[in-house]
């Protein structure tokens, strides 16, 4: 995607034009960050750098807790890739741009005096960056924070292995029937069930 | 007429063309009831649905399965700026497959407002009551008994009672409900009387043909008539276009895709209603307060919504009213809705069984200065629209008042701590802390706002300059096109909308039949 079209997408899309002033503009101060090894089976839509930002974000948003699998064990960043792959192509493009923007050093320099990419920062500094996005007076940074947070939290807490952390017992057993009739008409009798009308007796 | 069939995208293995009397686009509250009434009159009806035909054999009560399969944009639909999260159904049955069963008739004051401000004298209580009677009978609508309400609802009930606030029990559309609490993920027992298990199969028995996994791209029209619907067949495995098409030729058409997708389809078809289509969309914007209790609340278990309060529904001139209910609280949705991160998030989520959440649902669209939401087409997107909503000072005043009142109610019911859903949450340890809410930021994207009720965008009315459809729901300027869903509501309702939409659909059926 060329710079012009990327600029146009940003102006019209999730992040809006003002984001360009926060760190877009042709990769200025784009220092190398820490790359995660690619997951087994590869990635669907994210590149290695974008995947690495999700992995770093997940570790800070959902820190390790004894007795519960870590976000790395849960492969949260890979699940994020799957979630993003199922969205509209325009949303995919915006999430990818947001991840790259989050990683870039320029906004970190402007807002926090840091000269490293997000993935290369210490955990404490990463928390500070997250706090800056979350509490920013600039609406578009708050939007970006919420977008990435929603994907990471959804990718984490949709997984049953996290339920022990929340005290959620899971759905009640004995009600779901995986072999229940799947009636589609076509001249076959409709199976009896709670949806079938009967005159009250 | 012989029995109809429900087909999915996998069965449409080649480009297909079908003929019928009426083609209905969208299988939610409006489209299903309309289709049902028309087949009862002997019309040949085809019902199209963009989502899949998911049934109870898939309803395993997990969020991981339910959201991608049953919600628009996997549950991630939002306004463009992410200020408002939009929960909206997408499968055979539409919103009724995943709603929380609250069943209210249209309030008198809303019908009076529509008559006075939108010329809708004909859409009145006497006209709608026979439809509501029939709908409520078929869907087993009945008040949920106080003895069966879960602890989450009981918090609201007790708090309202302690403060002397108006309170009531919600009527629900259920039959043999086991009080599980998973209505939002598809009922595993078919106890919820959704369109999926009631009106749609009833209509299929009478001859209705349903096509799932078909995305209607365009209505072909000329002069004053629509002739054809053009749809892409989606691959059920990927939800992407399969490359095959479905073409439906009919004598009359109804657009019933809901308050965001119906305007989008009309706009894609070059039908902008004189610039009104997609404008004045109402959302019942929701704000929430989360309370922690010493005893278990287990808001993930039991009928999700059984108590309401309309105590603040009419707050006087110039103010946005709101009504109070509770939502179910399951781990994924709670983790996404909560605004905290890191250890704070874990501390909060680890107390999930002890959390109560109250919601305040704002009644938007009644103040003259409100403009609501605007749906536009998004360049390069397939089914993702551009959507913005004008959150105004009047809404934030209502949000702040609502959060204070919810906290008051939660403390009155015994909460030990109450938290707002600001990006920087306000934590209240006692009723004496309520003033802390005054210092919080009441601005866009400073606190979580959501919607589960989408209305408007194709408003009905008597004045052609202010309405997209006339009081019979006929699209102005086309003789055989109707809009039959929540998008025709000229304002929001102040109650959960499914019964209103069903009633309007049933009421519209004679006009649609007459257009055949």
Interface residues (C-beta under 8 A of the other chain):
Chain A: X12 X13 X14 X16 X60 X61 X62 X63 X65 X83 X86 X87 X88 X89 X90 X91 X127 X130 X134 X135 X139 X142 X143 X145 X146 X147 X149 X150 X153 X154 X156 X157 X158 X159 X160 X162 X163 X165 X166 X167 X168 X171 X172 X175 X176 X177 X178 X179 X180 X181 X182 X183 X184 X185 X186 X187 X188 X190 X193 X194 X195 X196 X197
Chain B: X2 X3 X4 X5 X6 X7 X53 X55 X56 X57 X59 X60 X61 X62 X63 X64 X67 X68 X73 X74 X75 X76 X80 X81 X82 X83 X138 X175 X176 X178 X180 X182 X188 X189 X190 X191 X193 X196 X197 X198 X201 X202 X204 X205 X239 X300 X301 X330 X331 X332 X334 X335 X336 X341 X342 X343 X345 X346 X349 X350 X351 X352 X353 X378 X379 X380 X381 X382 X383 X384 X386 X423 X424 X444 X445 X446
